[in-house]
Structures are given as structure tokens and as C-alpha cells.
């Protein structure tokens, strides 16, 4: 039995349930709406007792209305799903989920990463989905570092001595920071931004003393410019491509991914912290 659940684990079931409810609701009322406003619909023929009702033609008409309603409902549900997921992710970024961090370790069950500080080393590795649940249970029952590594059986465990780190880069609105060791740049992943900030409080104290701290704050325009360029490019591709499916794909990508990111970058400009 899992003692604690991550924010994404708690919200995923709710998001799917709400999305499915929206799909059923919009499908039902869309069919009724179309049937009501179509004078040749099965609904009106049933109400008009003087009219002869061809059961086969009426069934075809209802089926056509139903299929159109399903396409419309699917579109609405996809938008609702991404909106709800975006809102839940935004909310979950500001919390320290109980059971997924200690003073020297941080578990990310979403991206399948475990980060630890062991003696004078930064230790991190990626594990497979099949062991995620068991690893989470053992982690939340205070298993040792060696036990967790043995259970996860990762392909590679990174062990980086703190005194050999030549650079650390962290964006404030990201759940990742990067460390450079012997010319190689490594990605260190956390479950959310707040957990990463918690880890950085300790990690920065263990960095070599010769590393200098730099803070780079971007203006709103500079922060949003790269995403704005992507958004405009997606919109232009959607307008010039003749294939309807590809056009909808680019349009949905611009609407559901690029636009929220654009607003996020503009309202919350990126702040980069660098130890170099």
C-alpha cells in the first residue's frame, strides 16, 4: 500500500473523470440540440404524428448527428483535459509533497528519477516504470540508498563529487537543474519546482568555494520571444498546409501547448541562477 501519493497521482484520476463527464454531457446535449433545430430530424417527425416516419432513414439521421456530436465533444474534451492538466500542474509546482523528499533525497515518480546526496557526492539515476510503485513504497519506508539502487537496478548511476562540479545552472520556473562535471552536462530532475528549490538549498552549500554565483533576469519580452516565434510558426504552417488533419494538429499544438507557455513566459519571466 502506498502511504503517500504525488500531486500528479492524486489529480490524474480526477482529470480523467471530469474529462469523461464533459464528453458524455456535451455529446448528449449536442445530439439534442441538432435534433431540435433540424426540422427533418427524428425528434420532430415523432412529434408530428401526421408525418410518416421511415425508421431506417430516421436512424441514419440520428447516427449522423451522433457522430458529429462525438467529434465535437472529443474536441471539447481534449481542450478541457489539457486545460485541467495545465492548471493542476501549476498548482502542484508550489508544494512540497509529503513522502517524496527528505533532507538529502528527492524522489520523482512522474519522470522516474531519484536524486540523493551521499557523503560528498551528488547521486542520481533514472529508473523504469515497472519498479516505480515498489520503489516509492520502499522510499517512503526509509529504505537505505543501497537498497533503493538495488531495487531500481538502473542502467547507470551518476555519482558526481561536489568538489568536481564546474557549473550548476537552474531556471526558477523549471523542475530541472544542470550540473557540469568533467566537461559533460548532466540533467537532474525533480518532481516539481518547489522540491528542486528545496534540493538547491543544500546543494549550493556543498559546491566548490571558487564557483561564483550569477543571477540572470530576463524581461517579459525576451522571456516570451522564443515561444512567440514558435506560436507564429505553428499558426503559419496551419494556414498554408492543405491537409485537414495536419492543419488541425498544428492548430491544436499552437492553442493547447504554445499559447499557455507563451502566457506563462510573459507573466512569469525566466530567472536563471548560475554557479560558475
Protein Blocks (a to p, Z undefined) as FASTA:
>chain_A
ZZbdcfklmmmmmmmmmmmmmmmmmmmmmmmmmmmmmmkbmklmmmmmmbccdfklmmmm
mmmmmmmmmmmmmmmmmmmmmmmmmmmmmmmmmpccehiacfkbccdfknopadddehja
ccdddddfklmmmmmmmmmnopafklmmmmnopabdcdddfklpcbdcddfkbcbdcdde
ehiacddddfblklmmmmmmmmmmmpcfklccddddddfklmmmmmmmmmmmmmmmmmmp
mblklmmmmmmmmmmmmmmmmmmmmmmccdddddZZ
